[in-house]
Amino acid sequence: MDDLRKKIDSLKPDMISGLTTATIALPQNMAYALIVGVNPIYGIYASIFSMLSASIFNVSKYMIVGPTNMMAVALYSSLSNFQGDNYLEVIFLTTFLIGLFQFLLVSLNLSELVKYVSHPVVVALTHGAAVLILFSQIENFTGVTVYGNNVLTKSWQFISNLSEINYLSIIIGTITIALIYILPKLKENLPEYLLSVIIMTIITSLSGLNNYVPVIGEIPRRIIDFNIVNFDWGIIGEVYTTAFSIALLGLIQTMAVLQAVSLKTEETANFKREFRSQGLTNMIISFFSGFAISASFSNTFANLTAGAKNRISQFFCALSIIIFIVFLRPLISFVPVPVLAGLVIAAAISIVDIKEIIKNMKTTKGDAIIFWSTFLATVILPNLDQAIYFGVFVSLVVVLQISKKADIDMLYYDKKESDKGYHLHHVEHEDSDKSKIESKQARVIDLKGAVHFSAADDLKKQLEEFYTKDTDYIIRLRNVCRIDITIIRVLEEFIDKVQAGGSEVILTGVNKTIIKILRRLGIAEKIGEENIFQPEKEYFASTNKALNMSTSYNDKDKTSQCESEEDESEKNESDKN
């Protein structure tokens, strides 16, 4: 008996957090169904079965899955042209395909692709989706009929049909939004979404105002609505690209939630397990009349804040929603549609993060370009999946433009600074006094980072500008993390040019990997093994040694200081052969 009581006590935090999260998830997910363009009951189905499935397959103790703003607007924007008698069938089929793609991406180790979607793209998609969500509720919030598949056409439709405006709908929706913001200020931890729906439903029902605005109406009694997904190959051919892009979007959102949770807790995110779980969950709920789900920011942090300890809290959240439906079903049928529209608008407003936008504007010019181009694509293009691909494309273009510039410093030594040795000075080549530079003898070319083929032309140009006759060159490679054959060929051309002028090139900070490449290509032999210096612990130590070896300052015989004992033995062995 004591053991049973202890188990129940240990489950209390998860029971409470599950119940608390359900008060937020239930009204929100009904509202998200409106975004998709289906009856709110399908938002409830998606909530219940996704949480039950995820409580089995998930790893995270805190993450809550379910319908989300982003997934709902992605589905609606991509499938709106299918609206008609078979719209639900298309939604369930697309949801299954989304889950299948997510599962396959993980199984084939391709889910890492989502990590290459840049942060500005994610932020832009999120804020663009917030705008789309606002416009998706124009009809529900104002009563004005609007058509169109982007913000511009919907805006024009709204202006054209302004005579249809229902001021009572606007008032009810506005009061709902106000309650969502006012209730938490009256008392902390109030379930503001659920209370706002209950209060407004009671007021409109008792006053008779619900006769002048649309209401949800009768919802099915059944909690389980099993259906067989219609695998129509014709429809699959039309929606598979959409399903793939929404699958990526779902994984991106889940990754963002997991990263945010890991910052708040000591939990280490297991992306592969969570992504696989999401794929399985989407496939499963498609057979229970659910539409595509992902990790939910609002529900996850509500669960975390409420004191969740284990993933079973998600099971209790689903159980709480079932209890609400069973006992509150008659009340739900009287909920005015403008009230749910108010919930959606409040959720969309909460997405907007001005500080995050400013960060993307101020970090780099490339980030700003990626953000604004993706944001505009999100609100203008017909489908959200097109905006995703466009944002990724712009990111690649920006990265390629950046990689066209070789990260290189041109340095020189001044031996008059001190009797102890030569001191390295940084030269901004374009702005410096060139006559002063040319009076110096040894010059240092300091390459950095990952130097790719795309930077070959820029590197070649900079080397040509920095070149002068009768001067030794030290090429410093200590900070190079990757180099390819194209860049090596550019350096080889420069080495040939310097040697043809009677001077020599010394390489410093060369790691073992690059030394092997240079030997295979015959460049090590060309410049001489004694002119290759491996990196040392002290910064610029090997470069200083190289300087003292330079014929520009010393006429002493040079001896190799770069080879390790292992390399020396390898060389001796080859000489014997």
C-alpha positions in Angstrom: 0.0 0.0 0.0 2.8 2.3 0.9 4.6 1.5 -2.4 1.4 2.4 -4.3 1.0 5.7 -2.5 4.7 6.5 -3.2 4.1 5.8 -6.9 1.0 8.0 -7.0 2.9 10.7 -5.2 5.8 10.5 -7.7 3.2 10.9 -10.5 1.5 13.9 -9.0 3.9 16.5 -10.6 3.3 14.9 -14.1 -0.5 14.7 -13.5 -0.6 18.4 -12.5 1.6 19.5 -15.4 -0.4 17.4 -17.9 -3.7 18.9 -16.7 -2.3 22.4 -16.8 -0.9 21.9 -20.3 -4.3 20.5 -21.5 -6.1 23.7 -20.5 -3.8 25.5 -23.0 -3.6 22.8 -25.7 -7.3 22.1 -26.0 -8.6 25.5 -27.0 -5.4 26.3 -29.0 -5.5 23.1 -31.0 -9.2 23.5 -31.8 -8.3 27.0 -33.1 -5.4 25.5 -35.2 -8.0 23.3 -36.9 -9.7 26.5 -38.1 -6.4 27.5 -39.7 -6.3 24.3 -41.6 -9.9 24.9 -42.6 -11.5 21.9 -40.9 -13.9 21.3 -38.0 -12.2 22.0 -34.6 -12.8 18.3 -33.6 -9.9 17.4 -35.9 -7.6 19.5 -33.8 -8.8 17.5 -30.8 -8.2 14.2 -32.5 -4.7 15.4 -33.6 -3.9 16.5 -30.0 -5.1 13.3 -28.3 -3.5 10.7 -30.5 -0.2 12.6 -31.1 0.3 12.9 -27.4 -0.6 9.3 -26.7 1.8 8.1 -29.4 4.6 10.5 -28.4 4.4 9.5 -24.7 5.5 6.0 -25.9 8.1 6.9 -28.6 9.5 10.3 -27.3 12.6 10.6 -25.2 12.3 14.1 -23.9 10.8 14.4 -20.4 9.3 17.8 -21.2 8.4 18.1 -24.9 4.7 18.2 -25.8 3.7 17.6 -29.4 0.5 18.5 -31.2 -0.9 20.9 -33.9 1.1 24.1 -34.1 0.7 27.4 -35.8 3.5 26.7 -38.3 2.3 23.2 -39.3 -1.3 24.3 -39.6 -0.6 27.3 -41.8 1.8 25.2 -43.9 -0.9 22.6 -44.5 -3.5 25.2 -45.4 -1.3 27.2 -47.7 -0.2 24.1 -49.5 -3.5 22.2 -49.7 -6.1 25.0 -50.1 -6.5 24.2 -53.8 -7.8 20.7 -52.8 -10.7 22.1 -50.7 -13.9 20.3 -51.5 -15.4 16.9 -50.8 -12.1 15.1 -50.5 -10.2 17.8 -48.6 -10.0 15.7 -45.4 -8.7 12.7 -47.3 -6.0 14.8 -48.8 -5.0 16.2 -45.4 -4.8 12.7 -43.9 -2.8 11.3 -46.8 -0.4 14.3 -46.7 0.0 13.8 -42.9 1.0 10.2 -43.5 3.5 11.2 -46.2 4.9 13.8 -43.9 5.5 11.2 -41.2 6.9 8.7 -43.7 9.4 11.3 -45.0 10.5 12.2 -41.5 11.0 8.5 -40.6 13.0 7.9 -43.8 15.1 11.0 -43.3 16.2 9.7 -39.9 16.6 6.1 -41.0 18.8 7.1 -43.9 20.8 9.5 -41.7 19.6 12.5 -43.7 17.8 14.3 -40.9 21.0 16.2 -40.3 19.9 18.3 -43.3 17.7 20.4 -41.0 20.8 21.7 -39.2 21.9 23.3 -42.4 18.8 25.5 -42.5 20.2 28.8 -41.3 18.8 30.6 -38.2 17.6 33.7 -40.2 15.5 31.3 -42.4 13.8 29.8 -39.3 13.2 33.2 -37.8 11.8 34.6 -41.0 9.6 31.6 -41.6 8.3 31.9 -38.0 7.4 35.6 -38.4 6.1 35.2 -41.9 3.9 32.4 -40.6 2.6 34.7 -37.9 1.5 37.2 -40.6 -0.2 34.3 -42.6 -2.0 33.2 -39.5 -3.4 36.6 -38.9 -4.7 36.8 -42.4 -6.1 33.3 -42.2 -8.5 34.5 -39.5 -9.8 37.5 -41.3 -13.1 35.8 -42.2 -13.6 34.2 -38.8 -12.7 37.4 -37.0 -14.5 40.0 -39.1 -17.1 38.0 -41.1 -15.7 39.4 -44.4 -15.4 36.7 -47.1 -11.8 36.6 -48.4 -10.2 34.3 -51.0 -6.7 34.1 -52.3 -3.5 32.2 -51.5 -1.3 35.0 -50.2 -1.4 38.2 -48.1 -1.7 40.6 -51.1 -4.8 38.9 -52.6 -6.5 38.5 -49.3 -5.9 42.1 -48.4 -7.5 43.1 -51.7 -10.4 40.8 -51.2 -10.9 42.2 -47.7 -11.0 45.8 -49.0 -13.4 44.8 -51.8 -15.8 43.0 -49.5 -15.6 45.5 -46.6 -19.4 45.9 -46.6 -19.8 42.4 -45.2 -18.0 43.3 -42.0 -19.7 41.9 -38.8 -18.9 44.4 -36.0 -20.2 42.0 -33.4 -17.7 39.3 -34.4 -14.9 41.9 -34.1 -16.1 42.9 -30.7 -16.3 39.3 -29.4 -12.9 38.4 -30.9 -11.3 41.5 -29.5 -12.6 40.9 -26.0 -11.3 37.4 -26.2 -7.8 38.6 -27.0 -8.0 41.2 -24.2 -9.0 38.5 -21.7 -6.0 36.4 -22.7 -3.7 39.2 -21.8 -5.7 40.5 -18.7 -6.4 37.2 -16.9 -2.7 36.3 -16.1 -2.2 39.8 -14.7 -5.1 39.3 -12.2 -3.6 36.0 -11.0 -0.6 34.0 -12.0 -0.9 30.5 -13.5 -4.5 31.0 -14.6 -5.4 28.9 -17.7 -6.1 32.1 -19.7 -7.0 30.4 -23.0 -9.5 28.0 -21.5 -11.0 30.6 -19.2 -11.3 33.1 -22.1 -13.2 30.5 -24.2 -15.5 29.5 -21.2 -16.2 33.2 -20.2 -17.0 34.3 -23.8 -19.1 31.2 -24.5 -21.2 31.8 -21.4 -21.7 35.5 -22.1 -22.7 35.0 -25.7 -25.0 32.1 -24.9 -26.8 33.8 -22.0 -27.1 37.1 -23.9 -28.3 35.5 -27.2 -25.4 37.0 -29.1 -24.4 33.6 -30.4 -27.4 33.9 -32.7 -25.7 36.7 -34.6 -22.2 35.1 -35.0 -21.2 31.7 -36.3 -20.6 29.0 -33.6 -18.8 25.7 -33.7 -22.0 23.7 -33.6 -22.5 20.0 -32.8 -19.3 18.0 -32.6 -19.1 14.2 -32.9 -19.6 12.2 -29.7 -16.9 9.7 -30.5 -13.4 10.2 -29.2 -11.8 7.7 -31.6 -12.4 8.3 -35.3 -10.5 5.6 -37.1 -10.2 6.0 -40.8 -8.4 4.2 -43.6 -6.0 6.6 -45.4 -6.8 6.7 -49.1 -3.5 6.1 -50.9 -4.5 7.6 -54.2 -1.4 7.7 -56.4 -2.7 10.6 -58.4 -3.0 12.7 -55.2 0.3 11.4 -54.0 1.9 12.7 -57.2 0.5 16.1 -56.5 1.4 16.5 -52.8 4.6 14.5 -52.2 6.9 17.6 -52.7 4.6 19.6 -50.3 4.7 16.7 -47.8 8.5 16.6 -47.9 8.9 20.4 -47.3 6.4 20.3 -44.4 8.3 17.3 -43.0 11.5 19.3 -42.9 9.6 22.2 -41.4 8.3 19.9 -38.6 11.8 18.7 -37.9 13.1 22.2 -37.8 10.5 23.3 -35.3 11.1 20.2 -33.2 14.9 20.9 -33.2 14.3 24.5 -32.1 12.0 23.3 -29.2 14.6 20.7 -28.1 17.4 23.2 -28.2 15.3 25.7 -26.2 14.5 23.0 -23.6 18.2 22.0 -23.3 19.0 25.6 -22.4 16.4 25.6 -19.6 17.2 22.1 -18.2 20.1 19.7 -18.1 18.4 17.4 -20.6 20.5 16.4 -23.6 18.5 16.5 -26.8 18.4 13.2 -28.7 17.4 14.6 -32.1 17.4 11.3 -34.0 15.1 9.6 -31.6 12.7 12.6 -31.4 12.7 13.0 -35.2 11.9 9.3 -35.6 9.2 9.5 -33.0 7.6 12.5 -34.8 7.6 10.5 -38.1 5.9 7.5 -36.4 3.4 9.8 -34.7 2.4 11.6 -37.9 1.9 8.3 -39.7 -0.2 6.9 -36.8 -2.5 9.9 -36.3 -3.3 10.0 -40.0 -5.4 6.9 -39.3 -7.2 8.6 -36.4 -8.4 11.7 -38.3 -5.4 13.8 -37.1 -3.5 16.4 -39.2 0.3 17.0 -39.1 1.9 17.8 -35.8 5.2 18.9 -34.4 6.7 20.0 -31.1 4.8 22.9 -29.6 6.7 25.8 -28.0 3.8 27.0 -25.9 2.7 23.6 -24.6 6.2 22.4 -24.0 7.1 25.3 -21.8 3.7 25.2 -20.1 4.5 21.6 -19.2 8.0 22.4 -18.1 6.9 25.4 -16.0 4.1 23.3 -14.4 6.7 20.9 -13.0 6.8 17.9 -15.3 9.3 15.3 -14.3 8.8 12.6 -17.0 7.4 12.1 -20.4 4.3 10.5 -18.9 3.1 14.1 -18.4 2.2 14.0 -22.1 0.0 11.0 -21.5 -1.8 12.8 -18.7 -2.2 15.8 -21.0 -4.0 13.6 -23.5 -6.1 12.0 -20.8 -7.1 15.5 -19.5 -8.2 16.5 -23.0 -10.4 13.4 -23.3 -12.0 14.2 -19.9 -12.6 17.8 -21.0 -14.3 16.6 -24.2 -16.5 14.1 -22.4 -17.8 16.6 -19.8 -17.6 19.8 -21.8 -18.8 18.6 -25.2 -22.2 20.3 -24.9 -20.6 23.6 -24.0 -18.0 23.4 -26.9 -20.8 23.4 -29.5 -21.8 26.9 -28.3 -18.3 28.3 -28.7 -18.4 31.3 -31.1 -16.0 31.0 -34.1 -14.7 34.6 -33.4 -13.6 33.5 -30.0 -11.4 30.8 -31.5 -10.2 33.3 -34.1 -9.2 35.5 -31.2 -7.1 32.7 -29.7 -5.3 32.1 -33.0 -4.6 35.8 -33.3 -3.3 36.0 -29.8 -1.0 33.0 -30.4 0.2 34.6 -33.7 1.0 37.9 -31.9 3.0 36.0 -29.2 5.2 34.6 -31.9 6.6 38.0 -32.8 10.0 38.7 -31.2 11.2 42.2 -32.1 14.6 41.6 -30.3 15.2 38.5 -32.5 14.4 40.4 -35.6 16.8 43.2 -34.6 19.5 40.7 -34.0 19.1 39.3 -37.5 19.3 42.8 -38.8 22.4 43.8 -37.0 24.6 40.6 -37.0 25.7 40.6 -40.6 24.5 42.0 -43.9 24.1 38.4 -45.2 21.8 37.5 -42.3 19.6 40.5 -43.0 19.3 39.6 -46.7 18.4 36.0 -45.8 15.8 37.1 -43.2 14.0 39.7 -45.4 14.0 37.7 -48.6 12.6 34.6 -46.7 10.1 36.7 -44.9 8.8 38.3 -48.1 8.7 34.9 -49.8 6.6 33.5 -46.9 3.9 36.2 -47.1 3.9 36.6 -50.9 4.4 33.1 -52.4 1.3 30.9 -52.6 2.7 28.0 -50.5 4.8 28.0 -47.4 6.9 25.1 -48.7 8.0 27.3 -51.6 9.2 29.9 -49.1 11.2 27.2 -47.3 13.0 26.2 -50.5 13.5 29.9 -51.4 15.0 30.7 -48.0 17.4 27.8 -48.2 18.4 28.8 -51.7 19.1 32.4 -50.6 21.2 31.1 -47.7 23.3 29.1 -50.1 23.8 32.0 -52.4 24.9 34.2 -49.5 27.3 31.5 -48.2 28.8 31.1 -51.7 29.2 34.9 -52.0 31.0 35.0 -48.6 33.2 32.0 -49.5 34.3 33.8 -52.6 36.4 36.0 -50.4 39.7 34.5 -49.2 40.2 35.1 -45.5 43.8 36.3 -45.7 46.1 38.7 -43.9 49.2 40.2 -45.5 52.0 40.7 -42.9 55.6 41.9 -42.8 58.5 41.9 -40.5 60.5 44.9 -39.3 63.9 43.9 -37.8 64.6 47.4 -36.5 62.0 47.2 -33.8 64.2 45.2 -31.4 67.6 43.7 -31.2 66.1 40.5 -30.0 64.4 39.6 -33.3 61.8 40.6 -35.9 58.3 41.8 -35.0 55.2 40.9 -37.0 53.0 43.8 -38.2 49.6 43.7 -39.8 49.2 45.4 -43.1 45.9 46.5 -44.7 47.3 46.2 -48.2 45.0 48.6 -49.9 45.4 51.4 -47.3 49.1 51.1 -46.5 52.1 53.1 -47.6 53.3 50.8 -50.3 56.8 52.3 -50.6 57.3 51.5 -46.9 56.1 47.9 -47.4 58.3 47.4 -50.4 61.3 48.4 -48.3 60.7 45.3 -46.2 62.1 42.0 -47.3 60.2 38.9 -46.0 56.5 38.9 -46.3 54.0 36.7 -44.6 50.7 35.4 -46.2 48.4 34.3 -43.3 45.6 32.1 -44.6 42.6 31.3 -42.3 39.6 29.1 -42.0 38.2 26.8 -44.6 39.6 27.9 -48.0 37.4 26.6 -50.7 37.6 26.6 -54.5 35.1 29.4 -54.6 37.7 31.8 -53.1 40.4 30.8 -55.7 40.0 33.9 -57.9 40.0 36.3 -54.9 43.1 34.6 -53.4 44.9 34.7 -56.8 44.2 38.4 -57.1 45.4 39.2 -53.6 48.6 37.2 -54.1 49.3 39.1 -57.4 48.8 42.5 -55.6 51.1 41.5 -52.7 53.8 40.0 -54.9 57.1 41.8 -55.4 60.5 40.6 -56.8 63.5 39.7 -54.7 61.4 38.9 -51.7 61.0 35.7 -49.7 57.4 34.7 -48.8 56.2 32.8 -45.7 52.8 31.2 -46.2 51.3 30.6 -42.8 48.7 27.8 -42.7 48.3 27.3 -38.9 44.7 28.7 -38.9 43.6 26.8 -42.1 41.1 24.1 -41.1 40.4 22.9 -44.6 42.0 23.4 -48.0 41.1 21.9 -51.4 43.0 21.1 -54.6 41.9 24.3 -56.4 43.4 26.5 -53.7 46.6 24.4 -53.5 47.0 24.9 -57.3 46.8 28.7 -56.8 49.4 28.5 -54.1 51.6 26.3 -56.3 51.4 28.9 -59.2 52.5 31.6 -56.7 55.3 29.4 -55.5 56.5 28.9 -59.1 56.4 32.6 -59.7 58.4 33.4 -56.5 61.0 30.8 -57.3 61.3 31.9 -60.9 62.2 35.3 -59.5 65.1 33.9 -57.5 63.3 33.9 -54.1 61.9 31.2 -52.0 58.7 30.2 -50.2 58.5 28.8 -46.7 55.4 27.2 -45.3 54.7 27.4 -41.5 52.1 26.0 -39.2 51.5 23.1 -41.5 49.7 20.2 -39.9 50.3 16.6 -40.7 47.2 16.3 -42.9 48.3 19.1 -45.2 51.9 17.9 -45.2 50.7 14.6 -46.6 48.7 16.3 -49.3 51.7 18.5 -50.3 53.9 15.4 -50.5 51.5 13.5 -52.6 51.2 16.5 -55.0 55.0 17.0 -55.2 54.8 20.5 -53.7 56.8 19.5 -50.6 59.7 18.4 -52.8 59.4 21.6 -54.9 59.9 24.0 -52.0 62.1 21.6 -49.9 61.2 19.7 -46.8 63.5 22.0 -44.8 61.2 24.9 -45.7 58.1 23.3 -44.1 57.5 24.1 -40.5 54.9 22.3 -38.3 52.9 24.3 -35.8 54.3 24.9 -32.3 52.6 25.7 -29.0 53.8 29.3 -29.0 51.8 31.6 -31.4 53.9 32.6 -34.5 56.9 30.5 -33.2 57.3 28.5 -36.4 56.9 31.7 -38.4 59.6 33.4 -36.5 61.9 30.4 -37.1 61.0 30.6 -40.8 61.9 34.3 -40.8 65.4 33.6 -39.4 65.8 30.9 -42.0 64.9 33.3 -44.9 67.8 34.2 -47.2 66.6 37.8 -47.1 68.1 38.0 -43.6 70.5 35.1 -43.3 72.9 33.3 -45.6 73.3 30.4 -43.3 72.6 26.9 -44.4 69.0 25.9 -43.7 68.1 22.7 -41.8 64.7 21.2 -41.5 62.8 22.0 -38.3 59.4 20.8 -39.4 59.7 17.0 -39.4 58.7 14.9 -36.5 60.8 11.8 -35.6 58.1 9.7 -37.3 58.4 11.7 -40.5 62.2 11.6 -40.4 62.2 7.8 -40.1 59.7 7.5 -43.0 62.1 9.6 -45.2 65.2 7.5 -44.2 63.3 4.4 -45.0 62.3 5.7 -48.4 66.0 6.7 -49.1 67.1 3.1 -48.4 64.6 1.8 -50.8 
